[in-house]
């Protein structure tokens, strides 16, 4: 018997799977390191995947 596989996760349509980005603030600190912040996708909160909906369009309850 073959092992069961998980269905592929849905990629977030807003960030296309690239959920986080490091953005430089310009300049360097006193140790010579670049100052950066991390910006996450507001739709998927930095996971890169979209939530699957359990209800299908057109399905009746």
PDB file of N, CA, C, O and CB in Angstrom:
ATOM      1  N   UNK A   1       0.839  -1.166   0.000  1.00  0.00           N
ATOM      2  CA  UNK A   1       0.000   0.000   0.000  1.00  0.00           C
ATOM      3  C   UNK A   1       0.892   1.240   0.000  1.00  0.00           C
ATOM      4  O   UNK A   1       1.856   1.323   0.761  1.00  0.00           O
ATOM      5  CB  UNK A   1      -0.958  -0.008   1.212  1.00  0.00           C
ATOM      6  N   UNK A   2       0.565   2.190  -0.849  1.00  0.00           N
ATOM      7  CA  UNK A   2       1.372   3.408  -0.928  1.00  0.00           C
ATOM      8  C   UNK A   2       1.043   4.331   0.230  1.00  0.00           C
ATOM      9  O   UNK A   2      -0.095   4.347   0.700  1.00  0.00           O
ATOM     10  CB  UNK A   2       1.145   4.130  -2.267  1.00  0.00           C
ATOM     11  N   UNK A   3       2.017   5.102   0.699  1.00  0.00           N
ATOM     12  CA  UNK A   3       1.740   6.037   1.796  1.00  0.00           C
ATOM     13  C   UNK A   3       0.835   7.170   1.314  1.00  0.00           C
ATOM     14  O   UNK A   3       0.892   7.583   0.156  1.00  0.00           O
ATOM     15  CB  UNK A   3       3.060   6.612   2.370  1.00  0.00           C
ATOM     16  N   UNK A   4       0.025   7.645   2.204  1.00  0.00           N
ATOM     17  CA  UNK A   4      -0.875   8.747   1.865  1.00  0.00           C
ATOM     18  C   UNK A   4      -0.093  10.052   1.818  1.00  0.00           C
ATOM     19  O   UNK A   4       0.804  10.289   2.628  1.00  0.00           O
ATOM     20  CB  UNK A   4      -2.036   8.847   2.884  1.00  0.00           C
ATOM     21  N   UNK A   5      -0.443  10.869   0.878  1.00  0.00           N
ATOM     22  CA  UNK A   5       0.219  12.162   0.741  1.00  0.00           C
ATOM     23  C   UNK A   5      -0.746  13.264   1.105  1.00  0.00           C
ATOM     24  O   UNK A   5      -1.958  13.137   0.929  1.00  0.00           O
ATOM     25  CB  UNK A   5       0.754  12.364  -0.685  1.00  0.00           C
ATOM     26  N   UNK A   6      -0.203  14.332   1.608  1.00  0.00           N
ATOM     27  CA  UNK A   6      -1.027  15.497   1.924  1.00  0.00           C
ATOM     28  C   UNK A   6      -1.313  16.260   0.651  1.00  0.00           C
ATOM     29  O   UNK A   6      -0.463  16.302  -0.238  1.00  0.00           O
ATOM     30  CB  UNK A   6      -0.336  16.410   2.965  1.00  0.00           C
ATOM     31  N   UNK A   7      -2.475  16.861   0.534  1.00  0.00           N
ATOM     32  CA  UNK A   7      -2.744  17.686  -0.642  1.00  0.00           C
ATOM     33  C   UNK A   7      -1.842  18.922  -0.614  1.00  0.00           C
ATOM     34  O   UNK A   7      -1.512  19.414   0.465  1.00  0.00           O
ATOM     35  CB  UNK A   7      -4.244  18.100  -0.698  1.00  0.00           C
ATOM     36  N   UNK A   8      -1.443  19.426  -1.774  1.00  0.00           N
ATOM     37  CA  UNK A   8      -0.565  20.596  -1.788  1.00  0.00           C
ATOM     38  C   UNK A   8      -1.252  21.803  -1.166  1.00  0.00           C
ATOM     39  O   UNK A   8      -2.454  22.010  -1.336  1.00  0.00           O
ATOM     40  CB  UNK A   8      -0.130  20.921  -3.219  1.00  0.00           C
ATOM     41  N   UNK A   9      -0.475  22.588  -0.449  1.00  0.00           N
ATOM     42  CA  UNK A   9      -1.038  23.775   0.186  1.00  0.00           C
ATOM     43  C   UNK A   9      -1.281  24.858  -0.852  1.00  0.00           C
ATOM     44  O   UNK A   9      -0.601  24.926  -1.875  1.00  0.00           O
ATOM     45  CB  UNK A   9      -0.107  24.295   1.296  1.00  0.00           C
ATOM     46  N   UNK A  10      -2.244  25.685  -0.574  1.00  0.00           N
ATOM     47  CA  UNK A  10      -2.572  26.786  -1.483  1.00  0.00           C
ATOM     48  C   UNK A  10      -1.604  27.940  -1.245  1.00  0.00           C
ATOM     49  O   UNK A  10      -1.387  28.355  -0.106  1.00  0.00           O
ATOM     50  CB  UNK A  10      -4.047  27.255  -1.287  1.00  0.00           C
ATOM     51  N   UNK A  11      -1.040  28.441  -2.299  1.00  0.00           N
ATOM     52  CA  UNK A  11      -0.128  29.581  -2.200  1.00  0.00           C
ATOM     53  C   UNK A  11      -0.951  30.852  -2.089  1.00  0.00           C
ATOM     54  O   UNK A  11      -1.953  31.018  -2.784  1.00  0.00           O
ATOM     55  CB  UNK A  11       0.836  29.648  -3.427  1.00  0.00           C
ATOM     56  N   UNK A  12      -0.529  31.732  -1.225  1.00  0.00           N
ATOM     57  CA  UNK A  12      -1.231  32.995  -1.002  1.00  0.00           C
ATOM     58  C   UNK A  12      -1.248  33.802  -2.299  1.00  0.00           C
ATOM     59  O   UNK A  12      -0.195  34.040  -2.890  1.00  0.00           O
ATOM     60  CB  UNK A  12      -0.560  33.808   0.144  1.00  0.00           C
ATOM     61  N   UNK A  13      -2.429  34.226  -2.748  1.00  0.00           N
ATOM     62  CA  UNK A  13      -2.496  34.981  -4.001  1.00  0.00           C
ATOM     63  C   UNK A  13      -1.948  36.404  -3.892  1.00  0.00           C
ATOM     64  O   UNK A  13      -1.626  37.019  -4.908  1.00  0.00           O
ATOM     65  CB  UNK A  13      -3.918  35.036  -4.474  1.00  0.00           C
ATOM     66  N   UNK A  14      -1.840  36.925  -2.689  1.00  0.00           N
ATOM     67  CA  UNK A  14      -1.364  38.303  -2.526  1.00  0.00           C
ATOM     68  C   UNK A  14       0.156  38.414  -2.600  1.00  0.00           C
ATOM     69  O   UNK A  14       0.685  39.367  -3.173  1.00  0.00           O
ATOM     70  CB  UNK A  14      -1.845  38.862  -1.203  1.00  0.00           C
ATOM     71  N   UNK A  15       0.856  37.440  -2.023  1.00  0.00           N
ATOM     72  CA  UNK A  15       2.323  37.528  -1.996  1.00  0.00           C
ATOM     73  C   UNK A  15       2.985  36.473  -2.872  1.00  0.00           C
ATOM     74  O   UNK A  15       4.207  36.463  -3.018  1.00  0.00           O
ATOM     75  CB  UNK A  15       2.827  37.390  -0.571  1.00  0.00           C
ATOM     76  N   UNK A  16       2.186  35.587  -3.453  1.00  0.00           N
ATOM     77  CA  UNK A  16       2.671  34.537  -4.353  1.00  0.00           C
ATOM     78  C   UNK A  16       3.682  33.618  -3.664  1.00  0.00           C
ATOM     79  O   UNK A  16       4.602  33.109  -4.304  1.00  0.00           O
ATOM     80  CB  UNK A  16       3.304  35.163  -5.595  1.00  0.00           C
ATOM     81  N   UNK A  17       3.508  33.412  -2.366  1.00  0.00           N
ATOM     82  CA  UNK A  17       4.371  32.504  -1.618  1.00  0.00           C
ATOM     83  C   UNK A  17       5.594  33.155  -0.991  1.00  0.00           C
ATOM     84  O   UNK A  17       6.255  32.535  -0.158  1.00  0.00           O
ATOM     85  CB  UNK A  17       4.814  31.418  -2.506  1.00  0.00           C
ATOM     86  N   UNK A  18       5.910  34.379  -1.368  1.00  0.00           N
ATOM     87  CA  UNK A  18       7.046  35.100  -0.779  1.00  0.00           C
ATOM     88  C   UNK A  18       6.487  35.994   0.328  1.00  0.00           C
ATOM     89  O   UNK A  18       6.241  37.181   0.114  1.00  0.00           O
ATOM     90  CB  UNK A  18       7.836  35.950  -1.870  1.00  0.00           C
ATOM     91  N   UNK A  19       6.291  35.416   1.503  1.00  0.00           N
ATOM     92  CA  UNK A  19       5.513  36.060   2.551  1.00  0.00           C
ATOM     93  C   UNK A  19       6.271  37.086   3.376  1.00  0.00           C
ATOM     94  O   UNK A  19       5.652  37.980   3.952  1.00  0.00           O
ATOM     95  CB  UNK A  19       4.979  35.035   3.450  1.00  0.00           C
ATOM     96  N   UNK A  20       7.584  36.984   3.449  1.00  0.00           N
ATOM     97  CA  UNK A  20       8.366  37.907   4.273  1.00  0.00           C
ATOM     98  C   UNK A  20       9.473  38.529   3.437  1.00  0.00           C
ATOM     99  O   UNK A  20      10.027  37.898   2.537  1.00  0.00           O
ATOM    100  CB  UNK A  20       8.959  37.182   5.503  1.00  0.00           C
ATOM    101  N   UNK A  21       9.778  39.765   3.750  1.00  0.00           N
ATOM    102  CA  UNK A  21      10.856  40.466   3.063  1.00  0.00           C
ATOM    103  C   UNK A  21      11.647  41.267   4.087  1.00  0.00           C
ATOM    104  O   UNK A  21      11.072  41.878   4.988  1.00  0.00           O
ATOM    105  CB  UNK A  21      10.302  41.392   1.939  1.00  0.00           C
ATOM    106  N   UNK A  22      12.956  41.260   3.945  1.00  0.00           N
ATOM    107  CA  UNK A  22      13.815  42.074   4.795  1.00  0.00           C
ATOM    108  C   UNK A  22      14.057  43.398   4.085  1.00  0.00           C
ATOM    109  O   UNK A  22      14.516  43.422   2.943  1.00  0.00           O
ATOM    110  CB  UNK A  22      15.166  41.346   5.115  1.00  0.00           C
ATOM    111  N   UNK A  23      13.750  44.491   4.758  1.00  0.00           N
ATOM    112  CA  UNK A  23      13.865  45.819   4.174  1.00  0.00           C
ATOM    113  C   UNK A  23      14.927  46.589   4.946  1.00  0.00           C
ATOM    114  O   UNK A  23      14.890  46.666   6.174  1.00  0.00           O
ATOM    115  CB  UNK A  23      12.497  46.571   4.197  1.00  0.00           C
ATOM    116  N   UNK A  24      15.869  47.154   4.207  1.00  0.00           N
ATOM    117  CA  UNK A  24      16.913  47.923   4.877  1.00  0.00           C
ATOM    118  C   UNK A  24      16.388  49.306   5.216  1.00  0.00           C
ATOM    119  O   UNK A  24      15.619  49.896   4.457  1.00  0.00           O
ATOM    120  CB  UNK A  24      18.177  48.023   3.999  1.00  0.00           C
ATOM    121  N   UNK A  25      16.808  49.812   6.355  1.00  0.00           N
ATOM    122  CA  UNK A  25      16.391  51.139   6.796  1.00  0.00           C
ATOM    123  C   UNK A  25      17.373  52.208   6.353  1.00  0.00           C
ATOM    124  O   UNK A  25      17.141  53.396   6.575  1.00  0.00           O
ATOM    125  CB  UNK A  25      16.242  51.170   8.306  1.00  0.00           C
ATOM    126  N   UNK A  26      18.450  51.804   5.737  1.00  0.00           N
ATOM    127  CA  UNK A  26      19.466  52.762   5.312  1.00  0.00           C
ATOM    128  C   UNK A  26      20.488  52.969   6.408  1.00  0.00           C
ATOM    129  O   UNK A  26      20.149  53.090   7.586  1.00  0.00           O
ATOM    130  CB  UNK A  26      18.827  54.097   4.926  1.00  0.00           C
ATOM    131  N   UNK A  27      21.713  53.007   6.012  1.00  0.00           N
ATOM    132  CA  UNK A  27      22.777  53.211   6.991  1.00  0.00           C
ATOM    133  C   UNK A  27      23.110  51.940   7.744  1.00  0.00           C
ATOM    134  O   UNK A  27      22.509  50.887   7.532  1.00  0.00           O
ATOM    135  CB  UNK A  27      22.387  54.292   7.968  1.00  0.00           C
ATOM    136  N   UNK A  28      24.081  52.069   8.625  1.00  0.00           N
ATOM    137  CA  UNK A  28      24.546  50.929   9.413  1.00  0.00           C
ATOM    138  C   UNK A  28      24.616  51.334  10.878  1.00  0.00           C
ATOM    139  O   UNK A  28      24.698  52.515  11.216  1.00  0.00           O
ATOM    140  CB  UNK A  28      25.932  50.427   8.913  1.00  0.00           C
ATOM    141  N   UNK A  29      24.583  50.317  11.740  1.00  0.00           N
ATOM    142  CA  UNK A  29      24.704  50.602  13.162  1.00  0.00           C
ATOM    143  C   UNK A  29      26.183  50.759  13.527  1.00  0.00           C
ATOM    144  O   UNK A  29      27.039  50.718  12.643  1.00  0.00           O
ATOM    145  CB  UNK A  29      24.044  49.479  14.006  1.00  0.00           C
ATOM    146  N   UNK A  30      26.492  50.936  14.797  1.00  0.00           N
ATOM    147  CA  UNK A  30      27.868  51.223  15.187  1.00  0.00           C
ATOM    148  C   UNK A  30      28.788  50.017  15.034  1.00  0.00           C
ATOM    149  O   UNK A  30      30.009  50.170  15.081  1.00  0.00           O
ATOM    150  CB  UNK A  30      27.903  51.706  16.612  1.00  0.00           C
ATOM    151  N   UNK A  31      28.220  48.801  14.850  1.00  0.00           N
ATOM    152  CA  UNK A  31      29.025  47.603  14.627  1.00  0.00           C
ATOM    153  C   UNK A  31      29.243  47.330  13.142  1.00  0.00           C
ATOM    154  O   UNK A  31      29.968  46.402  12.783  1.00  0.00           O
ATOM    155  CB  UNK A  31      28.363  46.402  15.278  1.00  0.00           C
ATOM    156  N   UNK A  32      28.622  48.130  12.279  1.00  0.00           N
ATOM    157  CA  UNK A  32      28.789  47.958  10.844  1.00  0.00           C
ATOM    158  C   UNK A  32      27.729  47.094  10.185  1.00  0.00           C
ATOM    159  O   UNK A  32      27.830  46.804   8.993  1.00  0.00           O
ATOM    160  CB  UNK A  32      30.114  47.376  10.575  1.00  0.00           C
ATOM    161  N   UNK A  33      26.702  46.670  10.941  1.00  0.00           N
ATOM    162  CA  UNK A  33      25.645  45.839  10.381  1.00  0.00           C
ATOM    163  C   UNK A  33      24.550  46.700   9.774  1.00  0.00           C
ATOM    164  O   UNK A  33      24.242  47.785  10.267  1.00  0.00           O
ATOM    165  CB  UNK A  33      25.062  44.919  11.452  1.00  0.00           C
ATOM    166  N   UNK A  34      23.962  46.188   8.681  1.00  0.00           N
ATOM    167  CA  UNK A  34      22.829  46.879   8.079  1.00  0.00           C
ATOM    168  C   UNK A  34      21.634  46.803   9.007  1.00  0.00           C
ATOM    169  O   UNK A  34      21.357  45.754   9.590  1.00  0.00           O
ATOM    170  CB  UNK A  34      22.486  46.281   6.705  1.00  0.00           C
ATOM    171  N   UNK A  35      20.927  47.907   9.145  1.00  0.00           N
ATOM    172  CA  UNK A  35      19.710  47.908   9.952  1.00  0.00           C
ATOM    173  C   UNK A  35      18.559  47.481   9.048  1.00  0.00           C
ATOM    174  O   UNK A  35      18.299  48.122   8.029  1.00  0.00           O
ATOM    175  CB  UNK A  35      19.441  49.323  10.595  1.00  0.00           C
ATOM    176  N   UNK A  36      17.862  46.393   9.416  1.00  0.00           N
ATOM    177  CA  UNK A  36      16.763  45.873   8.609  1.00  0.00           C
ATOM    178  C   UNK A  36      15.539  45.628   9.480  1.00  0.00           C
ATOM    179  O   UNK A  36      15.641  45.464  10.696  1.00  0.00           O
ATOM    180  CB  UNK A  36      17.179  44.576   7.894  1.00  0.00           C
ATOM    181  N   UNK A  37      14.379  45.608   8.829  1.00  0.00           N
ATOM    182  CA  UNK A  37      13.142  45.193   9.473  1.00  0.00           C
ATOM    183  C   UNK A  37      12.527  44.108   8.591  1.00  0.00           C
ATOM    184  O   UNK A  37      12.829  44.026   7.401  1.00  0.00           O
ATOM    185  CB  UNK A  37      12.150  46.410   9.683  1.00  0.00           C
ATOM    186  N   UNK A  38      11.675  43.287   9.171  1.00  0.00           N
ATOM    187  CA  UNK A  38      10.995  42.242   8.421  1.00  0.00           C
ATOM    188  C   UNK A  38       9.558  42.663   8.192  1.00  0.00           C
ATOM    189  O   UNK A  38       8.846  43.015   9.132  1.00  0.00           O
ATOM    190  CB  UNK A  38      11.062  40.885   9.160  1.00  0.00           C
ATOM    191  N   UNK A  39       9.138  42.624   6.944  1.00  0.00           N
ATOM    192  CA  UNK A  39       7.763  42.950   6.584  1.00  0.00           C
ATOM    193  C   UNK A  39       7.059  41.670   6.154  1.00  0.00           C
ATOM    194  O   UNK A  39       7.533  40.960   5.268  1.00  0.00           O
ATOM    195  CB  UNK A  39       7.712  44.024   5.453  1.00  0.00           C
ATOM    196  N   UNK A  40       5.926  41.380   6.787  1.00  0.00           N
ATOM    197  CA  UNK A  40       5.157  40.186   6.468  1.00  0.00           C
ATOM    198  C   UNK A  40       3.938  40.543   5.633  1.00  0.00           C
ATOM    199  O   UNK A  40       3.421  41.657   5.716  1.00  0.00           O
ATOM    200  CB  UNK A  40       4.731  39.462   7.746  1.00  0.00           C
ATOM    201  N   UNK A  41       3.488  39.600   4.836  1.00  0.00           N
ATOM    202  CA  UNK A  41       2.281  39.767   4.032  1.00  0.00           C
ATOM    203  C   UNK A  41       1.084  39.933   4.969  1.00  0.00           C
ATOM    204  O   UNK A  41       0.903  39.110   5.866  1.00  0.00           O
ATOM    205  CB  UNK A  41       2.074  38.553   3.069  1.00  0.00           C
ATOM    206  N   UNK A  42       0.271  40.960   4.791  1.00  0.00           N
ATOM    207  CA  UNK A  42      -0.863  41.156   5.691  1.00  0.00           C
ATOM    208  C   UNK A  42      -1.983  40.133   5.487  1.00  0.00           C
ATOM    209  O   UNK A  42      -2.796  39.923   6.387  1.00  0.00           O
ATOM    210  CB  UNK A  42      -1.415  42.545   5.509  1.00  0.00           C
ATOM    211  N   UNK A  43      -2.034  39.502   4.328  1.00  0.00           N
ATOM    212  CA  UNK A  43      -3.110  38.541   4.063  1.00  0.00           C
ATOM    213  C   UNK A  43      -2.841  37.193   4.724  1.00  0.00           C
ATOM    214  O   UNK A  43      -3.750  36.606   5.312  1.00  0.00           O
ATOM    215  CB  UNK A  43      -3.288  38.351   2.560  1.00  0.00           C
ATOM    216  N   UNK A  44      -1.608  36.691   4.637  1.00  0.00           N
ATOM    217  CA  UNK A  44      -1.300  35.362   5.189  1.00  0.00           C
ATOM    218  C   UNK A  44      -0.469  35.432   6.464  1.00  0.00           C
ATOM    219  O   UNK A  44      -0.141  34.395   7.040  1.00  0.00           O
ATOM    220  CB  UNK A  44      -0.564  34.531   4.156  1.00  0.00           C
ATOM    221  N   UNK A  45      -0.126  36.622   6.911  1.00  0.00           N
ATOM    222  CA  UNK A  45       0.635  36.847   8.153  1.00  0.00           C
ATOM    223  C   UNK A  45       1.996  36.169   8.136  1.00  0.00           C
ATOM    224  O   UNK A  45       2.466  35.683   9.164  1.00  0.00           O
ATOM    225  CB  UNK A  45      -0.157  36.348   9.346  1.00  0.00           C
ATOM    226  N   UNK A  46       2.632  36.137   6.962  1.00  0.00           N
ATOM    227  CA  UNK A  46       3.989  35.629   6.864  1.00  0.00           C
ATOM    228  C   UNK A  46       4.122  34.135   6.681  1.00  0.00           C
ATOM    229  O   UNK A  46       5.231  33.610   6.783  1.00  0.00           O
ATOM    230  CB  UNK A  46       4.718  36.010   8.051  1.00  0.00           C
ATOM    231  N   UNK A  47       3.029  33.422   6.411  1.00  0.00           N
ATOM    232  CA  UNK A  47       3.133  31.978   6.221  1.00  0.00           C
ATOM    233  C   UNK A  47       3.338  31.603   4.761  1.00  0.00           C
ATOM    234  O   UNK A  47       3.958  30.579   4.473  1.00  0.00           O
ATOM    235  CB  UNK A  47       1.893  31.296   6.754  1.00  0.00           C
ATOM    236  N   UNK A  48       2.830  32.410   3.832  1.00  0.00           N
ATOM    237  CA  UNK A  48       2.969  32.123   2.406  1.00  0.00           C
ATOM    238  C   UNK A  48       1.890  31.221   1.852  1.00  0.00           C
ATOM    239  O   UNK A  48       1.864  30.941   0.654  1.00  0.00           O
ATOM    240  CB  UNK A  48       4.288  31.507   2.149  1.00  0.00           C
ATOM    241  N   UNK A  49       0.994  30.761   2.719  1.00  0.00           N
ATOM    242  CA  UNK A  49      -0.086  29.894   2.259  1.00  0.00           C
ATOM    243  C   UNK A  49      -1.431  30.528   2.564  1.00  0.00           C
ATOM    244  O   UNK A  49      -1.582  31.259   3.543  1.00  0.00           O
ATOM    245  CB  UNK A  49       0.012  28.505   2.912  1.00  0.00           C
ATOM    246  N   UNK A  50      -2.398  30.240   1.718  1.00  0.00           N
ATOM    247  CA  UNK A  50      -3.747  30.729   1.919  1.00  0.00           C
ATOM    248  C   UNK A  50      -4.563  29.645   2.608  1.00  0.00           C
ATOM    249  O   UNK A  50      -4.296  28.455   2.446  1.00  0.00           O
ATOM    250  CB  UNK A  50      -4.395  31.148   0.577  1.00  0.00           C
ATOM    251  N   UNK A  51      -5.535  30.058   3.357  1.00  0.00           N
ATOM    252  CA  UNK A  51      -6.387  29.109   4.051  1.00  0.00           C
ATOM    253  C   UNK A  51      -7.353  28.475   3.061  1.00  0.00           C
ATOM    254  O   UNK A  51      -7.950  29.157   2.228  1.00  0.00           O
ATOM    255  CB  UNK A  51      -7.153  29.794   5.200  1.00  0.00           C
ATOM    256  N   UNK A  52      -7.495  27.172   3.166  1.00  0.00           N
ATOM    257  CA  UNK A  52      -8.460  26.472   2.313  1.00  0.00           C
ATOM    258  C   UNK A  52      -9.848  26.664   2.892  1.00  0.00           C
ATOM    259  O   UNK A  52     -10.042  26.589   4.106  1.00  0.00           O
ATOM    260  CB  UNK A  52      -8.116  24.955   2.190  1.00  0.00           C
ATOM    261  N   UNK A  53     -10.807  26.911   2.024  1.00  0.00           N
ATOM    262  CA  UNK A  53     -12.178  27.001   2.496  1.00  0.00           C
ATOM    263  C   UNK A  53     -12.808  25.619   2.419  1.00  0.00           C
ATOM    264  O   UNK A  53     -12.567  24.870   1.472  1.00  0.00           O
ATOM    265  CB  UNK A  53     -12.991  28.035   1.667  1.00  0.00           C
ATOM    266  N   UNK A  54     -13.608  25.287   3.411  1.00  0.00           N
ATOM    267  CA  UNK A  54     -14.224  23.967   3.435  1.00  0.00           C
ATOM    268  C   UNK A  54     -15.501  23.932   2.617  1.00  0.00           C
ATOM    269  O   UNK A  54     -15.896  22.870   2.136  1.00  0.00           O
ATOM    270  CB  UNK A  54     -14.514  23.548   4.860  1.00  0.00           C
ATOM    271  N   UNK A  55     -16.150  25.068   2.451  1.00  0.00           N
ATOM    272  CA  UNK A  55     -17.391  25.102   1.676  1.00  0.00           C
ATOM    273  C   UNK A  55     -17.068  25.345   0.208  1.00  0.00           C
ATOM    274  O   UNK A  55     -16.236  26.185  -0.134  1.00  0.00           O
ATOM    275  CB  UNK A  55     -18.351  26.198   2.212  1.00  0.00           C
ATOM    276  N   UNK A  56     -17.728  24.609  -0.629  1.00  0.00           N
ATOM    277  CA  UNK A  56     -17.546  24.802  -2.052  1.00  0.00           C
ATOM    278  C   UNK A  56     -18.569  25.779  -2.589  1.00  0.00           C
ATOM    279  O   UNK A  56     -19.685  25.880  -2.080  1.00  0.00           O
ATOM    280  CB  UNK A  56     -17.640  23.478  -2.789  1.00  0.00           C
ATOM    281  N   UNK A  57     -18.175  26.488  -3.612  1.00  0.00           N
ATOM    282  CA  UNK A  57     -19.081  27.440  -4.208  1.00  0.00           C
ATOM    283  C   UNK A  57     -20.207  26.676  -4.900  1.00  0.00           C
ATOM    284  O   UNK A  57     -19.965  25.752  -5.678  1.00  0.00           O
ATOM    285  CB  UNK A  57     -18.337  28.368  -5.201  1.00  0.00           C
ATOM    286  N   UNK A  58     -21.426  27.074  -4.606  1.00  0.00           N
ATOM    287  CA  UNK A  58     -22.577  26.431  -5.226  1.00  0.00           C
ATOM    288  C   UNK A  58     -23.071  25.213  -4.469  1.00  0.00           C
ATOM    289  O   UNK A  58     -24.075  24.620  -4.864  1.00  0.00           O
ATOM    290  CB  UNK A  58     -22.239  26.037  -6.619  1.00  0.00           C
ATOM    291  N   UNK A  59     -22.403  24.819  -3.396  1.00  0.00           N
ATOM    292  CA  UNK A  59     -22.846  23.654  -2.632  1.00  0.00           C
ATOM    293  C   UNK A  59     -23.980  24.043  -1.708  1.00  0.00           C
ATOM    294  O   UNK A  59     -24.004  25.148  -1.166  1.00  0.00           O
ATOM    295  CB  UNK A  59     -21.683  23.048  -1.828  1.00  0.00           C
ATOM    296  N   UNK A  60     -24.900  23.146  -1.535  1.00  0.00           N
ATOM    297  CA  UNK A  60     -26.025  23.415  -0.640  1.00  0.00           C
ATOM    298  C   UNK A  60     -25.785  22.772   0.707  1.00  0.00           C
ATOM    299  O   UNK A  60     -25.168  21.712   0.803  1.00  0.00           O
ATOM    300  CB  UNK A  60     -27.340  22.907  -1.244  1.00  0.00           C
ATOM    301  N   UNK A  61     -26.270  23.411   1.732  1.00  0.00           N
ATOM    302  CA  UNK A  61     -26.094  22.880   3.091  1.00  0.00           C
ATOM    303  C   UNK A  61     -27.264  22.027   3.505  1.00  0.00           C
ATOM    304  O   UNK A  61     -27.281  21.501   4.618  1.00  0.00           O
ATOM    305  CB  UNK A  61     -25.908  24.008   4.088  1.00  0.00           C
TER     306      UNK A  61
END
